[in-house]
Structures are given as C-alpha cells and as structure tokens.
Amino acid sequence: MTVTDLRFTPADAAHRESGLIGWLRITLGGAVVVDGLALRRTLGGRLALTWPRKANGRTVVTPVNAESRRRIEDAVFGALAESDLRHVTSSHAGAGASADRVRSRPL
C-alpha cells in the first residue's frame, strides 16, 4: 500500500504553540481517504499523528495496531521530508496560506 496523495494545511500560530503543526488529508493506495489527521510535535520533539475523532470523542478511523501506526507514520513523514513540504517537519515550521500536496509514498 502507498500514500498516493497527501495534502497539508498548516495550523495558525496559536495552535502551533501547543505543538500542532497542521492537518493532513491522505489517500491510502488510491482507495481510502483519511481526512483530519493532526500532525503534531510531541514535548520530546518527535512527530506524531493524531487520528480523527468525533465531537463525542469516538474514534472515526485509527490504525489496527502499533505496527500499522508506525508504517503509516513512516510513510507520511517520509513523504513530507522528501517533498517541497520538508519545512513542515522542521522544528520551525511556519503557517502558510493554503494547503499543499505530496504524492506517492510506499508503506
């Protein structure tokens, strides 16, 4: 499976202060779209994805296990790092005015 499309929307300055870098919309294998993934930097400096939830806290979509989570994160972070969006994963990522796209990263 591959991440066949990835779109990034940067967070505003107020949200970035809490570690939120922005939101992602990914397409897995050209078959499934996951919208609303939050891209965050942890207190320890590691990048992490937060999976979408409904307002009641119920999970909408999530990896089935830790290995699946790791594979998806590796693919997403790799796609960002290899693209013209590599600034997104740097510690000084800034907000832009529009969403950006990346394509095709194998899982």
C-alpha distance (Angstrom), angle and dihedral (degrees) to the residues before:
residue distance angle dihedral
M1 . . .
T2 3.79 . .
V3 3.77 137.8 .
T4 3.80 95.0 -114.2
D5 3.79 96.4 179.9
L6 3.78 132.7 17.2
R7 3.79 126.4 -178.3
F8 3.79 124.3 -171.5
T9 3.79 127.9 -158.8
P10 3.82 113.6 -173.7
A11 3.80 122.4 -130.3
D12 3.78 120.6 -120.2
A13 3.81 121.2 -105.4
A14 3.81 94.6 -95.9
H15 3.82 92.2 55.6
R16 3.82 93.3 43.3
E17 3.81 89.0 60.9
S18 3.82 88.2 65.2
G19 3.82 92.8 50.8
L20 3.80 99.0 -94.7
I21 3.80 109.5 135.7
G22 3.80 97.4 178.5
W23 3.77 146.8 -73.4
L24 3.78 129.6 -70.4
R25 3.77 134.6 -153.8
I26 3.80 111.6 -163.7
T27 3.78 133.3 -177.2
L28 3.80 115.0 -149.4
G29 3.78 116.3 -149.3
G30 3.78 91.7 -22.8
A31 3.81 86.8 -74.6
V32 3.82 112.1 80.4
V33 3.81 128.8 41.7
V34 3.80 119.6 -155.0
D35 3.79 111.8 -168.4
G36 3.78 126.6 -177.2
L37 3.81 100.3 38.7
A38 3.79 108.2 156.5
L39 3.80 115.9 -139.8
R40 3.81 109.1 -149.1
R41 3.77 140.4 172.7
T42 3.81 112.2 -136.3
L43 3.81 123.8 -136.1
G44 3.81 86.0 -101.6
G45 3.81 90.5 56.9
R46 3.82 96.8 -108.0
L47 3.80 121.3 134.7
A48 3.80 115.4 -119.4
L49 3.78 139.0 176.2
T50 3.79 120.9 -132.9
W51 3.79 111.1 -155.5
P52 3.83 121.1 -133.3
R53 3.79 120.7 -90.6
K54 3.77 133.7 -175.6
A55 3.80 119.9 -112.0
N56 3.81 88.8 -96.7
G57 3.82 90.0 59.4
R58 3.78 95.2 -107.4
T59 3.82 113.7 142.8
V60 3.80 114.3 -111.5
V61 3.81 97.2 -170.6
T62 3.80 132.9 -8.2
P63 3.81 138.4 159.9
V64 3.81 113.9 -87.4
N65 3.83 93.7 -125.3
A66 3.81 144.9 -5.4
E67 3.82 92.9 -87.4
S68 3.81 91.9 54.2
R69 3.81 90.3 47.5
R70 3.82 90.7 51.4
R71 3.81 92.9 48.4
I72 3.80 93.0 49.7
E73 3.82 92.9 45.2
D74 3.81 91.3 48.4
A75 3.80 90.7 51.1
V76 3.81 94.3 46.7
F77 3.80 95.6 44.1
G78 3.80 90.8 45.0
A79 3.80 91.7 51.1
L80 3.79 90.6 50.7
A81 3.82 93.0 46.9
E82 3.83 93.1 49.6
S83 3.78 95.7 47.4
D84 3.75 137.9 69.1
L85 3.82 83.6 -91.8
R86 3.82 92.8 70.3
H87 3.82 88.1 114.0
V88 3.82 86.7 69.1
T89 3.80 91.6 70.0
S90 3.80 95.3 45.6
S91 3.78 118.4 100.7
H92 3.81 90.4 -112.8
A93 3.81 99.5 52.1
G94 3.77 110.5 159.1
A95 3.76 132.2 -156.8
G96 3.76 120.0 -97.3
A97 3.75 130.7 -162.9
S98 3.79 98.7 -114.5
A99 3.76 146.3 25.7
D100 3.81 118.8 -87.6
R101 3.82 130.3 -154.2
V102 3.79 138.5 -136.1
R103 3.82 126.5 -179.1
S104 3.79 138.4 -151.7
R105 3.80 120.6 5.9
P106 3.84 116.7 164.9
L107 3.79 118.9 -128.2
